[in-house]
Each structure stands twice: as C-alpha cells, then as structure tokens.
C-alpha cells in the first residue's frame, strides 16, 4: 500500500478546522489554550457561523487569539470583555458573541464585568480558561491559585492569612438567575476534549437562540506547565490530583 | 416640517438629540449632574422607535468599554458622565484612541479633585485636552455654551468622530447640563443600515463576509516598528484635525484692545462682562473657543497686532490659560481669573479682574 492509497477522503479520521489558520501559535508546548482554540474553531465551523461570530480576546496569554481563528475579533482591555460582549450582542442580536478569558482577566480585574454581564442574562458565551496562575506576565498568583501553591508572587505558597482563598467564581456565576448554562470542563484527555467540545457547542447554540434566555459560561480547568514549572505530563497529573478537588468537573447549571 | 422648539435642560436636549441623530447605542452609569441624560433616554424608549440601544452599565469602566466595543462594530455609540466617572473611563478612552475608532463621550463637569462637588466646574480641561489616559493621543473636544449647542454638538460630534475615526468629547460644565433654555431640536435622521455601515466602516467587526479578510479591533503591537508607525499615523491625523477643524466664536473683537477668553457657560458670563466693560469705555472683546482640541492658537496670534492683554476666565485654577500663553509667546500679558469648588463668577467679578489683572 502506498501513501497515495491511504490519503483519501474516505479514510479521513481527523482534520484541522479551516478556521484555525496555519500561523505558529505562541503558546508553550503542553498548554491547554491550543486545544480550546481548536474546539472553538471546530464548533463555529460545524455550526456554519464563520460570518456571524465575533470573538473578544482578553489581556493574558490568549491576547492574540485573533491571530489564530479566522473570524472578526475585538481585543479587550484587561477584564472588560464581558462588558464589550454585552454591547456587541445588544447591537447585533443575531451574531454569535463570545469572550475568551483567563483567570486573572475574568476572576480578578474583570470580576464586576463578568458577574454583571451574566446577571443581566446577556445572550453571550464566556469561555473561561482557569489555570490558576498568570501565564503571560510570568507566573504570578491568580485569584484561582490554590492554597499552598507556589507562584512568583507567593513564592512560599499561597498563604490564606496573606492572600485569602482560591476563588471558585464559576460557582458564584451558577447562583445568578441570568446565567443559563454553567459548566466546568477540561481538555487533558481525549474523553475530556470531547466533553469540552459538547459544552462549547451547547453554549454557542444557546447564544444563537433568538430569545434572550441567559448567559452561557464554560470554564475549562487548564494547565500552565511553564508557570507551574512542570512537564506537560506532570502538569496534567497535578491538575487532576489538585485542581479538580477545588474545581470539580461537570455541569453546575443547565437550563 | 416646522421647527420643534422646546424648553429643556441641557442634559435632556442632549438625550433628545442623540435619538434624532441616528445614534445606535448609549451606555452609561448615573452620576450627578448629568443623570437626566440616561433618565430621558429610558423614558423615551428609543429602542421601540429608532432601534437605539440604551443600557445602564455597572460602572463607568464597563460603560466606556461597551462604547469601545460598539464603536468597533462601526456603530454610532455614545456615553455621558461627569468628572469622577470620566476619570474611570480613561482606560477605555485610551483604547479607543489606540484602536482608531469613532465614538462620542459627554463629560458634564463637576468640581474636583476627588469626589469634589456636584456643582459646575471646568477643571477637566487638562484631562480632556492634554490626555488623561496613557499614551500619545488626542481627542476632538467640543465645548457647548448653551442648551442649543448641547443638542447641536451630538450630531456634529458624531460627524467629526466618523470623519477622522477618533473619539469626540463634548466637554460641558454642570451649568450647561442643568440650566433650561429654549432649544430647536434637530430633525430626525435615520440610523444607518448595516450595509451602509459596512461601506462607511470597512474595518468594523460585524462578522466576516467571504469577500474580505477578518477584521480585528485592537491597539496592540508588540513589535516596536509597527507600533511607532501606528503612532506616527495618529499624529498625522491630529495634525490634519488641527488644520481643518478649529472652531471659535467672537463677540466685539474687531476694535478690541483687550480680549477675554472663556469656553462653555463661562463665556456666557464673559459676554455680559464685555457688555458692562464697553459701557465703561473699555474696548474689550470675547474670543470663545468652541473646539478646545484643536485649539484656536492661530486666531489668538492674529489678534496680537491690536490687543494689549488677554484674560482667561475659567471655572478652575488656570488650565486653558496655559494654551493661550503658548499662542501668545510672551508678546502680551496673559492672566487667569477663575473660581473653583463649583462657584460661578459674576460678570462684575470678571470686569474687576480685567481691570485689576490686565489693564491696571
């Protein structure tokens, strides 16, 4: 059998979504961002929404998300993406409007914007990458950093007397009447990736319903192996052993 | 259709004008002395008539970022606030400048610094004209001196913003926002269709169409060379605005030996002061900048051949006076007279200041 015999349409088992372009990503090897980008591109493509999608990228590692997924984007000031998504969705109600935010962006500086956009029941999607650390600025403590976890601004481990506790903001969001679908997923195994994709698809479908029923919020518990100073494999192990205790995987709300 | 003449507060006239000027969205947060703007909009429910979106945000930080996002879609978007709120908005203001997009912000100034007072002030001149947010940027600044101009400057502000893809600020003082006057409301102008927006703003993020590349609204450039190119382009735009868009108004300046300069409601008081001075035989005229950026430097220079001094009258501790001095380059005497803390000077105080500080 030659290579030509194998490369045929009927043998195709996997294809990169065309919306995900060929630019070299700046993400570190082992980082979860690349997988989540791919899932978003796949779902938009499968739903045929490339002409309707407007993404809002954050300040943080995903600041350049607009370089990799070929849809219209706006790049937000730190934490303000949900306010921006609110305006765009109100002005253009038939578009798919989603934010893509990290934990520092969403759960520290943008807490007010996150909570109020969800509480207003905006028909938007929030994709929340929680890796418990500030990746882009070099591994500082995040609101979601676990107690005892070492970062460059809590080098002896997060001490609750100094820094308080990890913030499970997704649990707070689930309390809000305006939030319709709140889920927590991960992308560390093939099965987890499939579930995360289903969650993203559901969120996007919700946001495309013509009647405003509320915000959809998808947390992806993620690794930052560079910031955590671990190999990708160890980071996945550490995540399942530690992060999942603080941030259990599953739907928190599904209306 | 006959003209629609109404007796209204400046803030109410501004809200009415927004609906009539084809504004697509207003995002605001309540603050005295401009809360009537959003109250009027909510009462008029323009979303049922023109389709204009009106939303009360959770903060001025949120509302300016809503403005940023709406403007990035090529929509005619505005907000209004007062001084402490304008400070909170400076982040978004800087992003709007950096992303080269058009929007309208109204600052109905109150006394500061800090929480200050709810009474009228003009102490945000520096903040508005010299920057306020981070980075090298400018914004077109219109200073209304009547309820009529509060209404008229909404349409003008949007037109200028879209002509140059820039933020336009209507810098009013609390007096203009709160006082009632007769106003001729602008005629209704329909909101642009999405097709018209795509044509006017090919950069707008309305969703990618197969005939174009993706659009991205951003102010980010990590590489220094493209970032400098962006800055050079911005400065070229500001230079063009300085060349084309200077606006001012004059009263009895033809034979003037002295000039009073004032903007906003202070110029109304100074007009009275000119009339009083003229009766006393003092040849004084009033030069009122309507645009604070671009500032009428050249018009001031033209007056230098026949005047002996300029008094800058402001509701602040002396801000515009610095720009007047830049124009004058030490050739004649330039002094400042102002009141702060929300106190508005009387015409008599202005006449006394002219005599004591300029004429002697």
Interface residues (C-beta under 8 A of the other chain):
Chain A: X50 X51 X52 X53 X54 X56 X63 X66 X70 X71 X72 X73 X74 X75 X76 X77 X80 X83 X84 X85 X86 X87 X88 X90 X91 X92 X95 X112 X113 X116
Chain B: X24 X25 X27 X53 X55 X57 X58 X59 X61 X62 X63 X65 X66 X67 X68 X69 X70 X72 X73 X75 X77 X91 X92 X95 X205 X206 X207 X208 X209 X210 X214 X215 X216 X217 X218 X219 X220
